[in-house]
Amino acid sequence: MTKQIKRLYRSQKDKVIAGVCGGIAEYFNIDPVIPRLIAVLLIFAGGFGILAYIIAWIIIPQNPNQ
């Protein structure tokens, strides 16, 4: 009866650049288009999205199970 911990990984199967948005979509069980649209909106709203994406690319590990 051990409860598995849900972990955030970059997606290997649903990626466009690095799999960050695909991994976020898998974690929250949503369509990958939603995190991608949010990232694009953040990029156009002052450029914060680029910095956030690069940091997430570095920090979030790749999924070892894919």
Biopython code that builds the backbone (N, CA, C, O; Angstrom):
import numpy as np
from Bio.PDB.StructureBuilder import StructureBuilder

atoms = [
    (1, "MET", "N", (0.814, -1.188, 0.000)),
    (1, "MET", "CA", (0.000, 0.000, 0.000)),
    (1, "MET", "C", (0.861, 1.256, 0.000)),
    (1, "MET", "O", (0.531, 2.247, 0.651)),
    (2, "THR", "N", (1.953, 1.205, -0.727)),
    (2, "THR", "CA", (2.818, 2.361, -0.850)),
    (2, "THR", "C", (2.284, 3.275, -1.942)),
    (2, "THR", "O", (2.011, 2.834, -3.058)),
    (3, "LYS", "N", (2.142, 4.519, -1.619)),
    (3, "LYS", "CA", (1.651, 5.491, -2.600)),
    (3, "LYS", "C", (2.834, 6.020, -3.407)),
    (3, "LYS", "O", (3.823, 6.491, -2.844)),
    (4, "GLN", "N", (2.719, 5.936, -4.732)),
    (4, "GLN", "CA", (3.790, 6.425, -5.591)),
    (4, "GLN", "C", (3.758, 7.936, -5.658)),
    (4, "GLN", "O", (2.695, 8.552, -5.722)),
    (5, "ILE", "N", (4.933, 8.516, -5.643)),
    (5, "ILE", "CA", (5.065, 9.964, -5.763)),
    (5, "ILE", "C", (5.073, 10.321, -7.246)),
    (5, "ILE", "O", (5.811, 9.729, -8.034)),
    (6, "LYS", "N", (4.258, 11.280, -7.610)),
    (6, "LYS", "CA", (4.198, 11.755, -8.986)),
    (6, "LYS", "C", (5.351, 12.721, -9.213)),
    (6, "LYS", "O", (5.529, 13.666, -8.445)),
    (7, "ARG", "N", (6.134, 12.493, -10.258)),
    (7, "ARG", "CA", (7.305, 13.325, -10.530)),
    (7, "ARG", "C", (7.162, 14.027, -11.878)),
    (7, "ARG", "O", (6.542, 13.515, -12.809)),
    (8, "LEU", "N", (7.751, 15.200, -11.947)),
    (8, "LEU", "CA", (7.738, 15.983, -13.180)),
    (8, "LEU", "C", (8.988, 15.664, -13.984)),
    (8, "LEU", "O", (10.111, 15.817, -13.502)),
    (9, "TYR", "N", (8.774, 15.216, -15.224)),
    (9, "TYR", "CA", (9.867, 14.921, -16.151)),
    (9, "TYR", "C", (9.606, 15.610, -17.478)),
    (9, "TYR", "O", (8.466, 15.933, -17.810)),
    (10, "ARG", "N", (10.687, 15.835, -18.242)),
    (10, "ARG", "CA", (10.524, 16.301, -19.617)),
    (10, "ARG", "C", (10.080, 15.123, -20.462)),
    (10, "ARG", "O", (10.600, 14.018, -20.314)),
    (11, "SER", "N", (9.129, 15.351, -21.340)),
    (11, "SER", "CA", (8.578, 14.289, -22.162)),
    (11, "SER", "C", (9.519, 13.936, -23.308)),
    (11, "SER", "O", (10.113, 14.815, -23.933)),
    (12, "GLN", "N", (9.647, 12.657, -23.572)),
    (12, "GLN", "CA", (10.425, 12.180, -24.715)),
    (12, "GLN", "C", (9.539, 11.943, -25.927)),
    (12, "GLN", "O", (9.984, 12.083, -27.066)),
    (13, "LYS", "N", (8.275, 11.581, -25.678)),
    (13, "LYS", "CA", (7.392, 11.225, -26.782)),
    (13, "LYS", "C", (6.563, 12.398, -27.289)),
    (13, "LYS", "O", (6.108, 12.380, -28.432)),
    (14, "ASP", "N", (6.362, 13.409, -26.465)),
    (14, "ASP", "CA", (5.539, 14.553, -26.863)),
    (14, "ASP", "C", (6.349, 15.832, -26.683)),
    (14, "ASP", "O", (6.084, 16.632, -25.785)),
    (15, "LYS", "N", (7.337, 16.008, -27.548)),
    (15, "LYS", "CA", (8.174, 17.190, -27.417)),
    (15, "LYS", "C", (8.291, 17.912, -28.750)),
    (15, "LYS", "O", (8.212, 17.308, -29.820)),
    (16, "VAL", "N", (8.481, 19.220, -28.652)),
    (16, "VAL", "CA", (8.714, 20.041, -29.833)),
    (16, "VAL", "C", (10.163, 20.534, -29.797)),
    (16, "VAL", "O", (10.901, 20.366, -30.767)),
    (17, "ILE", "N", (10.563, 21.135, -28.692)),
    (17, "ILE", "CA", (11.949, 21.594, -28.549)),
    (17, "ILE", "C", (12.688, 20.710, -27.548)),
    (17, "ILE", "O", (13.609, 19.984, -27.923)),
    (18, "ALA", "N", (12.292, 20.768, -26.280)),
    (18, "ALA", "CA", (12.990, 19.992, -25.261)),
    (18, "ALA", "C", (12.066, 19.102, -24.450)),
    (18, "ALA", "O", (12.543, 18.338, -23.611)),
    (19, "GLY", "N", (10.774, 19.172, -24.669)),
    (19, "GLY", "CA", (9.836, 18.339, -23.951)),
    (19, "GLY", "C", (9.338, 18.920, -22.644)),
    (19, "GLY", "O", (8.669, 18.230, -21.875)),
    (20, "VAL", "N", (9.658, 20.188, -22.380)),
    (20, "VAL", "CA", (9.238, 20.813, -21.118)),
    (20, "VAL", "C", (7.717, 20.937, -21.064)),
    (20, "VAL", "O", (7.102, 20.493, -20.094)),
    (21, "CYS", "N", (7.114, 21.515, -22.061)),
    (21, "CYS", "CA", (5.657, 21.699, -22.069)),
    (21, "CYS", "C", (4.939, 20.356, -22.135)),
    (21, "CYS", "O", (3.893, 20.189, -21.509)),
    (22, "GLY", "N", (5.479, 19.402, -22.877)),
    (22, "GLY", "CA", (4.894, 18.064, -22.934)),
    (22, "GLY", "C", (4.954, 17.372, -21.585)),
    (22, "GLY", "O", (4.014, 16.675, -21.203)),
    (23, "GLY", "N", (6.046, 17.555, -20.864)),
    (23, "GLY", "CA", (6.176, 16.973, -19.533)),
    (23, "GLY", "C", (5.224, 17.601, -18.535)),
    (23, "GLY", "O", (4.653, 16.909, -17.692)),
    (24, "ILE", "N", (5.053, 18.913, -18.627)),
    (24, "ILE", "CA", (4.097, 19.595, -17.750)),
    (24, "ILE", "C", (2.687, 19.106, -18.047)),
    (24, "ILE", "O", (1.893, 18.906, -17.128)),
    (25, "ALA", "N", (2.374, 18.915, -19.317)),
    (25, "ALA", "CA", (1.049, 18.418, -19.691)),
    (25, "ALA", "C", (0.827, 16.999, -19.169)),
    (25, "ALA", "O", (-0.267, 16.686, -18.699)),
    (26, "GLU", "N", (1.835, 16.141, -19.243)),
    (26, "GLU", "CA", (1.711, 14.789, -18.710)),
    (26, "GLU", "C", (1.525, 14.816, -17.199)),
    (26, "GLU", "O", (0.741, 14.036, -16.659)),
    (27, "TYR", "N", (2.230, 15.695, -16.517)),
    (27, "TYR", "CA", (2.139, 15.790, -15.060)),
    (27, "TYR", "C", (0.736, 16.191, -14.616)),
    (27, "TYR", "O", (0.189, 15.605, -13.681)),
    (28, "PHE", "N", (0.152, 17.187, -15.283)),
    (28, "PHE", "CA", (-1.176, 17.664, -14.917)),
    (28, "PHE", "C", (-2.299, 16.949, -15.676)),
    (28, "PHE", "O", (-3.476, 17.251, -15.475)),
    (29, "ASN", "N", (-1.933, 16.000, -16.551)),
    (29, "ASN", "CA", (-2.889, 15.221, -17.340)),
    (29, "ASN", "C", (-3.811, 16.134, -18.164)),
    (29, "ASN", "O", (-5.035, 16.012, -18.120)),
    (30, "ILE", "N", (-3.192, 17.044, -18.908)),
    (30, "ILE", "CA", (-3.919, 17.962, -19.782)),
    (30, "ILE", "C", (-3.342, 17.887, -21.190)),
    (30, "ILE", "O", (-2.318, 17.240, -21.412)),
    (31, "ASP", "N", (-3.989, 18.538, -22.125)),
    (31, "ASP", "CA", (-3.522, 18.591, -23.503)),
    (31, "ASP", "C", (-2.236, 19.422, -23.571)),
    (31, "ASP", "O", (-2.190, 20.492, -22.965)),
    (32, "PRO", "N", (-1.191, 18.981, -24.279)),
    (32, "PRO", "CA", (0.069, 19.713, -24.344)),
    (32, "PRO", "C", (-0.038, 21.093, -24.995)),
    (32, "PRO", "O", (0.853, 21.926, -24.829)),
    (33, "VAL", "N", (-1.106, 21.335, -25.721)),
    (33, "VAL", "CA", (-1.270, 22.636, -26.370)),
    (33, "VAL", "C", (-1.420, 23.750, -25.322)),
    (33, "VAL", "O", (-0.971, 24.875, -25.542)),
    (34, "ILE", "N", (-2.043, 23.438, -24.198)),
    (34, "ILE", "CA", (-2.283, 24.458, -23.168)),
    (34, "ILE", "C", (-0.972, 25.010, -22.594)),
    (34, "ILE", "O", (-0.806, 26.230, -22.573)),
    (35, "PRO", "N", (-0.024, 24.169, -22.125)),
    (35, "PRO", "CA", (1.244, 24.736, -21.644)),
    (35, "PRO", "C", (2.045, 25.439, -22.746)),
    (35, "PRO", "O", (2.765, 26.401, -22.479)),
    (36, "ARG", "N", (1.915, 24.953, -23.976)),
    (36, "ARG", "CA", (2.632, 25.600, -25.083)),
    (36, "ARG", "C", (2.066, 26.992, -25.359)),
    (36, "ARG", "O", (2.825, 27.930, -25.602)),
    (37, "LEU", "N", (0.749, 27.132, -25.324)),
    (37, "LEU", "CA", (0.145, 28.455, -25.513)),
    (37, "LEU", "C", (0.531, 29.407, -24.391)),
    (37, "LEU", "O", (0.810, 30.580, -24.639)),
    (38, "ILE", "N", (0.549, 28.910, -23.162)),
    (38, "ILE", "CA", (0.956, 29.744, -22.025)),
    (38, "ILE", "C", (2.405, 30.183, -22.193)),
    (38, "ILE", "O", (2.737, 31.336, -21.919)),
    (39, "ALA", "N", (3.272, 29.278, -22.638)),
    (39, "ALA", "CA", (4.677, 29.628, -22.847)),
    (39, "ALA", "C", (4.821, 30.688, -23.934)),
    (39, "ALA", "O", (5.600, 31.629, -23.780)),
    (40, "VAL", "N", (4.084, 30.548, -25.020)),
    (40, "VAL", "CA", (4.154, 31.537, -26.103)),
    (40, "VAL", "C", (3.640, 32.895, -25.630)),
    (40, "VAL", "O", (4.222, 33.930, -25.953)),
    (41, "LEU", "N", (2.550, 32.889, -24.865)),
    (41, "LEU", "CA", (2.024, 34.155, -24.328)),
    (41, "LEU", "C", (3.031, 34.824, -23.402)),
    (41, "LEU", "O", (3.180, 36.046, -23.427)),
    (42, "LEU", "N", (3.726, 34.030, -22.581)),
    (42, "LEU", "CA", (4.743, 34.595, -21.691)),
    (42, "LEU", "C", (5.942, 35.138, -22.465)),
    (42, "LEU", "O", (6.569, 36.111, -22.048)),
    (43, "ILE", "N", (6.255, 34.504, -23.589)),
    (43, "ILE", "CA", (7.361, 34.998, -24.418)),
    (43, "ILE", "C", (7.019, 36.367, -24.993)),
    (43, "ILE", "O", (7.855, 37.270, -25.003)),
    (44, "PHE", "N", (5.784, 36.516, -25.474)),
    (44, "PHE", "CA", (5.378, 37.800, -26.051)),
    (44, "PHE", "C", (5.062, 38.855, -24.996)),
    (44, "PHE", "O", (5.018, 40.044, -25.314)),
    (45, "ALA", "N", (4.843, 38.453, -23.764)),
    (45, "ALA", "CA", (4.520, 39.392, -22.691)),
    (45, "ALA", "C", (5.780, 39.715, -21.888)),
    (45, "ALA", "O", (5.832, 39.467, -20.683)),
    (46, "GLY", "N", (6.763, 40.251, -22.534)),
    (46, "GLY", "CA", (7.967, 40.691, -21.835)),
    (46, "GLY", "C", (9.159, 39.763, -21.927)),
    (46, "GLY", "O", (10.228, 40.092, -21.413)),
    (47, "GLY", "N", (9.012, 38.619, -22.562)),
    (47, "GLY", "CA", (10.142, 37.721, -22.751)),
    (47, "GLY", "C", (10.443, 36.810, -21.576)),
    (47, "GLY", "O", (11.422, 36.065, -21.614)),
    (48, "PHE", "N", (9.621, 36.851, -20.526)),
    (48, "PHE", "CA", (9.861, 36.002, -19.363)),
    (48, "PHE", "C", (9.757, 34.523, -19.708)),
    (48, "PHE", "O", (10.412, 33.692, -19.079)),
    (49, "GLY", "N", (8.945, 34.189, -20.697)),
    (49, "GLY", "CA", (8.746, 32.793, -21.080)),
    (49, "GLY", "C", (10.013, 32.126, -21.582)),
    (49, "GLY", "O", (10.225, 30.938, -21.337)),
    (50, "ILE", "N", (10.849, 32.864, -22.274)),
    (50, "ILE", "CA", (12.107, 32.296, -22.776)),
    (50, "ILE", "C", (13.006, 31.907, -21.612)),
    (50, "ILE", "O", (13.555, 30.806, -21.585)),
    (51, "LEU", "N", (13.153, 32.804, -20.660)),
    (51, "LEU", "CA", (13.992, 32.529, -19.487)),
    (51, "LEU", "C", (13.422, 31.366, -18.674)),
    (51, "LEU", "O", (14.167, 30.484, -18.248)),
    (52, "ALA", "N", (12.110, 31.361, -18.458)),
    (52, "ALA", "CA", (11.474, 30.284, -17.694)),
    (52, "ALA", "C", (11.639, 28.941, -18.402)),
    (52, "ALA", "O", (11.886, 27.928, -17.746)),
    (53, "TYR", "N", (11.507, 28.915, -19.724)),
    (53, "TYR", "CA", (11.642, 27.673, -20.483)),
    (53, "TYR", "C", (13.072, 27.136, -20.396)),
    (53, "TYR", "O", (13.279, 25.938, -20.209)),
    (54, "ILE", "N", (14.048, 28.021, -20.532)),
    (54, "ILE", "CA", (15.451, 27.594, -20.459)),
    (54, "ILE", "C", (15.787, 27.057, -19.072)),
    (54, "ILE", "O", (16.474, 26.044, -18.944)),
    (55, "ILE", "N", (15.304, 27.736, -18.036)),
    (55, "ILE", "CA", (15.544, 27.255, -16.667)),
    (55, "ILE", "C", (14.881, 25.896, -16.456)),
    (55, "ILE", "O", (15.482, 24.998, -15.866)),
    (56, "ALA", "N", (13.641, 25.739, -16.935)),
    (56, "ALA", "CA", (12.942, 24.456, -16.808)),
    (56, "ALA", "C", (13.668, 23.367, -17.586)),
    (56, "ALA", "O", (13.736, 22.224, -17.135)),
    (57, "TRP", "N", (14.211, 23.711, -18.751)),
    (57, "TRP", "CA", (14.958, 22.765, -19.581)),
    (57, "TRP", "C", (16.169, 22.234, -18.809)),
    (57, "TRP", "O", (16.502, 21.053, -18.900)),
    (58, "ILE", "N", (16.811, 23.101, -18.066)),
    (58, "ILE", "CA", (18.003, 22.714, -17.293)),
    (58, "ILE", "C", (17.627, 21.932, -16.040)),
    (58, "ILE", "O", (18.293, 20.954, -15.700)),
    (59, "ILE", "N", (16.571, 22.348, -15.351)),
    (59, "ILE", "CA", (16.231, 21.781, -14.040)),
    (59, "ILE", "C", (15.447, 20.477, -14.144)),
    (59, "ILE", "O", (15.722, 19.543, -13.390)),
    (60, "ILE", "N", (14.484, 20.386, -15.048)),
    (60, "ILE", "CA", (13.613, 19.204, -15.126)),
    (60, "ILE", "C", (14.346, 18.082, -15.858)),
    (60, "ILE", "O", (14.791, 18.273, -16.989)),
    (61, "PRO", "N", (14.477, 16.907, -15.224)),
    (61, "PRO", "CA", (15.182, 15.803, -15.883)),
    (61, "PRO", "C", (14.314, 15.126, -16.942)),
    (61, "PRO", "O", (13.089, 15.250, -16.933)),
    (62, "GLN", "N", (14.976, 14.404, -17.858)),
    (62, "GLN", "CA", (14.252, 13.637, -18.864)),
    (62, "GLN", "C", (13.607, 12.422, -18.214)),
    (62, "GLN", "O", (14.094, 11.908, -17.207)),
    (63, "ASN", "N", (12.525, 11.977, -18.795)),
    (63, "ASN", "CA", (11.824, 10.817, -18.256)),
    (63, "ASN", "C", (12.633, 9.560, -18.566)),
    (63, "ASN", "O", (12.843, 9.242, -19.737)),
    (64, "PRO", "N", (13.091, 8.839, -17.542)),
    (64, "PRO", "CA", (13.895, 7.642, -17.793)),
    (64, "PRO", "C", (13.071, 6.444, -18.266)),
    (64, "PRO", "O", (13.638, 5.453, -18.727)),
    (65, "ASN", "N", (11.746, 6.518, -18.158)),
    (65, "ASN", "CA", (10.884, 5.391, -18.504)),
    (65, "ASN", "C", (10.373, 5.428, -19.934)),
    (65, "ASN", "O", (9.607, 4.548, -20.327)),
    (66, "GLN", "N", (10.766, 6.407, -20.713)),
    (66, "GLN", "CA", (10.240, 6.502, -22.092)),
    (66, "GLN", "C", (11.298, 6.127, -23.080)),
    (66, "GLN", "O", (11.051, 6.144, -24.286)),
]
sb = StructureBuilder()
sb.init_structure("model")
sb.init_model(0)
sb.init_chain("A")
sb.init_seg("    ")
for serial, (resi, resn, name, xyz) in enumerate(atoms, 1):
    if name == "N":
        sb.init_residue(resn, " ", resi, " ")
    sb.init_atom(name, np.array(xyz, "f"), 0.0, 1.0, " ", f" {name:<3s}", serial, name[0])
structure = sb.get_structure()
